[in-house]
Amino acid sequence: MPNEVKEIYTDGACSGNPGPGGWGTLIEFADGQRHELGGRDAKTTNNRMEMQAAIAALEFLSSNSIDSGAVTLHTDSEYLKNGITKWIKGWKRKGWKTSSGKPVLNKDLWQQLDQLSQTLTTEQINIDWRYVRGHTGNLGNERCDEIARAYAHSQPISLKQVKSVATSSKSPSASQSVGVTDGESVTSDTSTQIFLTEKDPYGAPTLTFDENNQEELGAMAVTASSKKQVAEDLSETSRVNRIRNTLETLQVTDELAKQGYLITSAELADLMDVNASAVTSRGDYWAWRNWSVSRIRREGNQILWQLERIDE
């Protein structure tokens, strides 16, 4: 396996907020080789998927023989970039509380990121966190977005992987899943094959992994007819849950408008289930669903917005 990492790209996606989500990570080596990772969560948020993609990247660096002094990690999440480079120091000083005394959201993942960062520092690997605007033609970012969305929607996708990484004796962790297909094997640069064989409580396929007995896995793989049955078996409960998630999002938005709270572009993007760039590119005043959205002011590198109910 090449041991010098040049750059890393990460991205997260979520269908609903909360809802089924996915993340994608792309690791570029100095010799031009690439290693891709992806994973999903049946019920999560966009911010958590952005963070999980970064966690997978740092786990990869810490668990493999990487000889890189500095690694650039690109993310289109201002929440992730600012959190790990700015806010986390204050949170730790305050016992993982915000400036207003409230518990830090996603504390579990922030603590993972913090621990991994410290571990890498002791190994002389420093992460240079860079913000990149999403959907602007950046190939690394676009690829990670493609992986994240495929996992979020349980769609087939093939991941390019460096052989010696995928054939390691370590089993993939929940945050280091390999290629996903809808009942068909994936063969990238490795001899590893992954199959979707059963459903989780939210109706999404789960992964079964065994690189030592692929013939047995092949016999267990979902057939074309059973794939069709899985699609037809999306229960009414799952559909109702998606509607319920949408209702919760709308209720939260209504409360934000009622109280007159100002929210950042990243927070507004989470509500709308879009990238932050899709918010900032719309101008200073526009409408979304039942609310008008107004750009109020800029604080540092953050744009603050206010919601107002249109029909009141």
C-alpha positions as CSV (number, residue, x, y, z in Angstrom):
1,M,0.0,0.0,0.0
2,P,1.3,3.5,-0.8
3,N,2.1,5.3,2.4
4,E,2.0,9.0,1.6
5,V,-1.5,10.5,1.5
6,K,-1.8,13.7,-0.5
7,E,-5.3,14.9,0.1
8,I,-8.6,13.7,1.5
9,Y,-12.2,14.7,0.6
10,T,-15.3,14.0,2.7
11,D,-19.0,14.6,2.4
12,G,-22.3,13.7,4.0
13,A,-25.9,13.5,2.8
14,C,-29.2,12.9,4.5
15,S,-32.7,12.3,3.2
16,G,-34.7,14.2,5.7
17,N,-33.2,15.7,8.8
18,P,-33.3,13.4,10.7
19,G,-33.6,10.6,8.1
20,P,-31.6,8.0,6.3
21,G,-28.1,9.3,5.7
22,G,-24.8,8.4,4.1
23,W,-21.2,9.6,4.0
24,G,-18.3,9.3,1.5
25,T,-14.6,9.7,1.9
26,L,-11.9,9.8,-0.8
27,I,-8.3,9.4,0.0
28,E,-5.7,10.4,-2.6
29,F,-2.2,9.1,-2.4
30,A,0.9,10.9,-3.7
31,D,1.4,8.2,-6.4
32,G,-2.1,8.9,-7.8
33,Q,-3.9,5.9,-6.3
34,R,-7.2,6.5,-4.6
35,H,-9.0,4.7,-1.8
36,E,-12.8,5.3,-1.3
37,L,-14.9,4.6,1.8
38,G,-18.6,5.0,2.5
39,G,-21.3,4.1,5.0
40,R,-24.8,4.9,6.1
41,D,-27.1,5.4,9.1
42,A,-30.8,4.6,9.0
43,K,-31.7,7.6,11.1
44,T,-29.3,10.5,11.4
45,T,-28.7,14.2,10.4
46,N,-26.6,15.8,7.7
47,N,-24.1,17.2,10.2
48,R,-23.5,13.8,11.7
49,M,-22.8,12.3,8.3
50,E,-20.4,15.1,7.5
51,M,-18.6,14.3,10.8
52,Q,-18.7,10.6,10.2
53,A,-17.0,10.9,6.9
54,A,-14.1,12.9,8.5
55,I,-13.9,10.3,11.4
56,A,-13.5,7.5,8.8
57,A,-10.7,9.5,7.1
58,L,-8.8,10.0,10.4
59,E,-9.4,6.3,11.4
60,F,-7.9,5.3,8.1
61,L,-4.8,7.4,8.7
62,S,-4.3,6.2,12.3
63,S,-4.8,2.5,11.5
64,N,-2.5,2.2,8.4
65,S,1.2,2.9,7.9
66,I,0.9,6.4,6.7
67,D,4.1,8.5,6.3
68,S,2.7,11.9,5.7
69,G,3.6,14.9,7.8
70,A,0.7,17.1,6.7
71,V,-2.6,16.0,5.1
72,T,-5.1,18.3,3.6
73,L,-8.7,17.4,4.4
74,H,-11.4,19.1,2.2
75,T,-15.0,19.4,3.5
76,D,-18.0,21.4,2.3
77,S,-19.3,21.6,5.8
78,E,-18.6,24.9,7.6
79,Y,-20.0,23.3,10.8
80,L,-17.4,20.5,10.7
81,K,-14.5,22.8,9.7
82,N,-15.2,25.5,12.3
83,G,-16.1,23.0,15.0
84,I,-12.8,21.1,14.8
85,T,-10.6,24.1,14.2
86,K,-12.3,26.8,16.4
87,W,-15.2,25.9,18.6
88,I,-14.0,22.6,20.1
89,K,-11.4,24.3,22.3
90,G,-14.0,26.4,24.0
91,W,-16.4,23.4,24.3
92,K,-13.7,21.4,26.1
93,R,-12.9,24.2,28.5
94,K,-16.6,24.5,29.4
95,G,-17.1,20.8,29.9
96,W,-18.6,20.2,26.5
97,K,-21.1,23.1,26.9
98,T,-21.8,25.9,24.4
99,S,-21.3,29.6,25.3
100,S,-25.0,29.6,26.4
101,G,-24.4,26.7,28.7
102,K,-26.3,24.1,26.6
103,P,-24.8,20.7,25.9
104,V,-22.9,20.5,22.6
105,L,-24.8,18.8,19.9
106,N,-23.2,15.6,18.5
107,K,-20.8,15.5,21.4
108,D,-20.0,11.8,20.8
109,L,-18.7,12.4,17.4
110,W,-16.8,15.6,18.3
111,Q,-15.0,13.6,21.0
112,Q,-14.1,10.9,18.5
113,L,-12.7,13.6,16.1
114,D,-10.8,15.2,18.9
115,Q,-9.3,11.9,20.1
116,L,-8.3,10.9,16.6
117,S,-6.7,14.3,15.9
118,Q,-4.7,14.0,19.1
119,T,-3.5,10.5,18.2
120,L,-2.5,11.6,14.7
121,T,-0.6,14.6,16.1
122,T,1.5,12.2,18.3
123,E,2.2,10.2,15.1
124,Q,3.5,13.4,13.5
125,I,0.5,13.6,11.1
126,N,-1.1,17.1,11.0
127,I,-4.5,17.7,9.4
128,D,-5.0,20.9,7.5
129,W,-8.8,21.4,7.5
130,R,-10.0,23.2,4.3
131,Y,-13.5,24.4,3.4
132,V,-14.5,23.8,-0.2
133,R,-17.9,24.9,-1.6
134,G,-20.1,22.0,-2.6
135,H,-21.4,21.5,-6.1
136,T,-18.9,23.8,-7.7
137,G,-17.1,21.3,-9.9
138,N,-14.5,20.1,-7.5
139,L,-14.0,16.5,-8.5
140,G,-13.1,15.1,-5.1
141,N,-16.1,16.8,-3.4
142,E,-18.4,15.7,-6.2
143,R,-17.3,12.1,-5.9
144,C,-17.8,12.0,-2.1
145,D,-21.3,13.5,-2.6
146,E,-22.1,10.8,-5.1
147,I,-20.9,8.1,-2.6
148,A,-22.8,9.7,0.3
149,R,-26.1,10.0,-1.6
150,A,-25.8,6.4,-2.9
151,Y,-25.5,5.1,0.7
152,A,-28.2,7.4,2.0
153,H,-30.6,6.0,-0.6
154,S,-29.3,2.4,-0.5
155,Q,-28.3,2.6,-4.2
156,P,-25.6,0.5,-5.9
157,I,-22.2,2.0,-6.1
158,S,-18.7,0.7,-6.7
159,L,-15.8,2.0,-4.6
160,K,-12.2,2.2,-5.8
161,Q,-9.9,0.7,-3.2
162,V,-6.2,0.0,-2.7
163,K,-5.7,-3.8,-2.5
164,S,-3.7,-4.1,0.6
165,V,-6.1,-1.9,2.6
166,A,-9.2,-4.0,1.7
167,T,-7.5,-7.3,2.2
168,S,-6.2,-6.3,5.7
169,S,-7.0,-8.8,8.5
170,K,-9.0,-6.1,10.2
171,S,-12.8,-6.3,9.8
172,P,-14.4,-3.1,8.5
173,S,-15.9,-1.0,11.3
174,A,-19.3,0.6,11.1
175,S,-17.6,3.8,9.9
176,Q,-15.4,2.0,7.3
177,S,-17.9,0.1,5.1
178,V,-16.9,-0.8,1.6
179,G,-18.9,-0.9,-1.7
180,V,-22.6,-1.2,-1.6
181,T,-24.8,-2.9,-4.2
182,D,-28.4,-3.8,-4.3
183,G,-28.0,-7.6,-4.2
184,E,-25.1,-7.8,-6.6
185,S,-21.4,-8.2,-5.8
186,V,-19.0,-5.3,-6.1
187,T,-15.5,-6.0,-7.3
188,S,-13.3,-2.9,-7.4
189,D,-9.5,-3.1,-7.2
190,T,-9.8,-5.7,-4.5
191,S,-11.0,-9.3,-4.2
192,T,-13.6,-8.2,-1.6
193,Q,-17.3,-8.7,-2.4
194,I,-20.2,-7.1,-0.5
195,F,-23.8,-8.1,-0.6
196,L,-27.0,-6.6,0.7
197,T,-28.9,-9.5,2.3
198,E,-31.4,-8.2,4.8
199,K,-33.2,-5.1,5.9
200,D,-32.9,-3.0,9.1
201,P,-35.9,-1.7,11.0
202,Y,-36.1,1.4,8.7
203,G,-36.4,-0.8,5.5
204,A,-32.8,-0.2,4.4
205,P,-30.5,-3.1,3.5
206,T,-27.6,-4.0,5.8
207,L,-24.2,-5.2,4.9
208,T,-22.9,-8.8,5.2
209,F,-19.1,-9.1,4.9
210,D,-16.9,-12.1,4.6
211,E,-13.8,-12.0,2.4
212,N,-12.7,-15.5,3.3
213,N,-15.7,-17.4,1.9
214,Q,-17.0,-15.6,-1.1
215,E,-18.6,-18.7,-2.7
216,E,-20.9,-19.0,0.4
217,L,-21.7,-15.3,0.2
218,G,-22.5,-15.7,-3.4
219,A,-25.0,-18.4,-2.7
220,M,-26.6,-16.1,-0.1
221,A,-26.7,-13.0,-2.3
222,V,-30.1,-11.5,-3.1
223,T,-31.5,-12.7,-6.4
224,A,-33.1,-10.4,-8.9
225,S,-36.6,-11.5,-7.9
226,S,-35.9,-10.9,-4.2
227,K,-34.5,-7.5,-4.9
228,K,-37.8,-6.6,-6.5
229,Q,-39.6,-8.0,-3.5
230,V,-37.5,-5.9,-1.1
231,A,-38.4,-2.8,-3.1
232,E,-42.1,-3.7,-3.0
233,D,-41.9,-4.5,0.8
234,L,-41.3,-0.9,1.9
235,S,-43.9,-0.9,4.6
236,E,-46.5,1.8,5.3
237,T,-44.8,2.3,8.6
238,S,-41.6,3.5,6.8
239,R,-43.6,5.9,4.6
240,V,-45.4,7.3,7.7
241,N,-42.0,7.7,9.4
242,R,-40.7,9.8,6.6
243,I,-43.8,12.0,6.7
244,R,-43.4,12.3,10.5
245,N,-39.8,13.4,10.0
246,T,-40.9,16.0,7.6
247,L,-43.5,17.3,10.0
248,E,-40.9,17.6,12.8
249,T,-38.7,19.6,10.5
250,L,-41.5,22.0,9.6
251,Q,-42.5,22.4,13.3
252,V,-38.9,23.2,14.2
253,T,-38.8,25.8,11.4
254,D,-42.1,27.3,12.5
255,E,-40.7,27.7,16.1
256,L,-37.6,29.4,14.7
257,A,-39.7,31.9,12.8
258,K,-42.1,32.5,15.8
259,Q,-39.2,33.2,18.2
260,G,-37.3,35.3,15.6
261,Y,-34.1,33.3,16.0
262,L,-31.3,34.0,13.6
263,I,-29.7,30.9,12.1
264,T,-26.5,30.3,10.0
265,S,-26.4,29.1,6.4
266,A,-25.3,25.7,7.5
267,E,-28.2,25.4,9.9
268,L,-30.7,26.6,7.3
269,A,-29.3,24.1,4.8
270,D,-29.9,21.4,7.3
271,L,-33.5,22.4,7.6
272,M,-34.0,22.5,3.9
273,D,-31.9,19.3,3.3
274,V,-29.6,21.0,0.8
275,N,-25.9,22.1,0.7
276,A,-25.0,25.4,2.3
277,S,-24.0,26.8,-1.1
278,A,-27.6,26.3,-2.3
279,V,-28.7,28.7,0.5
280,T,-26.1,31.4,-0.1
281,S,-26.6,31.4,-3.9
282,R,-30.3,32.4,-3.6
283,G,-29.8,36.0,-2.8
284,D,-30.8,38.1,0.2
285,Y,-34.5,37.5,0.2
286,W,-36.5,34.5,-1.0
287,A,-39.3,32.1,-0.1
288,W,-39.1,28.5,1.0
289,R,-42.3,26.5,1.7
290,N,-44.4,28.6,4.1
291,W,-41.6,31.0,5.1
292,S,-39.8,34.0,3.7
293,V,-36.1,33.9,4.2
294,S,-34.1,37.1,4.8
295,R,-30.4,37.6,5.0
296,I,-29.8,39.7,8.1
297,R,-26.1,40.2,8.5
298,R,-22.7,38.6,8.5
299,E,-20.8,37.7,11.7
300,G,-17.3,36.7,10.9
301,N,-17.5,34.1,8.2
302,Q,-21.1,33.2,9.0
303,I,-24.2,34.6,7.3
304,L,-27.2,34.9,9.6
305,W,-30.8,34.4,8.3
306,Q,-34.2,35.0,9.7
307,L,-37.4,33.1,8.8
308,E,-40.9,34.7,8.7
309,R,-44.2,32.9,8.2
310,I,-45.6,34.1,4.9
311,D,-49.3,33.3,5.7
312,E,-49.5,35.1,9.0
